[in-house]
Amino acid sequence: MKKIIKKIPYKGKAQCAYPGDPQNGLISPLKFLYDPGDFLSIQCREGFVVHTPSNGGIPERPKCLPDGNWSAKVPECKSYEEV
């Protein structure tokens, strides 16, 4: 007789995975999983600055969305010489 295994759908809230640090920078808070509503802060290493969009605006802080995706990519850290 063969056993039938039913998979029960996961009903918990979605979470966002750690997106990785930008090159020449760090994100905080540092977690494996982020809850919806969590924001990331980006800190660049000495000699680097958070890249500002071409329109001159402030880069968007990525936010964990209820569907488990990030609202934006992690901003880049660029050398002062590049900006």
C-alpha positions in Angstrom: 0.0 0.0 0.0 1.4 3.4 -1.0 1.3 6.3 1.4 -0.3 9.5 0.2 1.4 12.7 1.6 -0.5 15.9 1.3 1.3 19.2 1.3 -0.3 21.8 3.5 0.0 25.3 2.0 2.0 27.7 4.1 -0.4 30.3 5.5 2.2 32.5 7.3 3.2 35.9 6.2 5.7 36.3 3.4 9.2 37.5 4.3 12.0 39.1 2.2 15.4 37.4 1.9 18.7 39.1 2.7 19.5 41.0 -0.5 23.2 41.1 0.0 25.5 44.1 0.7 26.3 46.5 -2.0 29.8 46.5 -3.3 31.9 48.9 -1.0 29.0 49.1 1.5 26.9 47.5 4.2 23.2 47.2 4.8 21.5 47.4 8.2 19.7 45.8 10.0 21.5 42.6 9.1 19.1 39.6 9.1 18.4 36.4 7.2 14.7 37.3 6.7 12.9 40.6 6.9 9.3 41.2 7.8 7.0 43.2 5.6 7.4 46.9 6.5 11.1 46.6 7.3 13.4 49.2 5.6 17.0 48.8 4.8 19.7 51.5 5.5 22.8 51.6 3.4 26.2 52.8 4.7 29.1 53.1 2.3 32.7 52.5 3.2 35.1 55.5 3.5 35.7 57.1 0.2 32.3 56.0 -1.2 28.9 57.5 -1.3 25.4 56.1 -1.9 24.7 56.7 -5.6 22.0 59.3 -6.2 19.6 58.7 -9.1 20.3 60.8 -12.3 17.3 63.0 -11.5 19.1 64.3 -8.4 16.7 62.7 -6.0 17.4 60.7 -2.8 17.8 57.0 -3.5 14.8 55.0 -2.3 15.3 52.9 0.9 14.3 49.3 0.0 11.2 48.2 1.9 10.1 44.6 2.4 6.7 44.3 0.8 3.8 42.0 2.0 4.4 39.7 -1.1 8.0 38.9 0.0 9.7 41.2 -2.6 11.8 44.3 -2.1 10.3 47.7 -3.2 13.6 48.7 -4.9 17.1 47.4 -5.5 19.8 48.0 -3.0 21.4 51.3 -4.0 25.1 51.3 -5.1 28.0 52.8 -3.3 30.2 54.7 -5.8 33.6 56.3 -5.4 33.6 60.1 -4.8 35.6 60.3 -8.0 32.7 58.7 -10.0 30.0 61.1 -8.8 
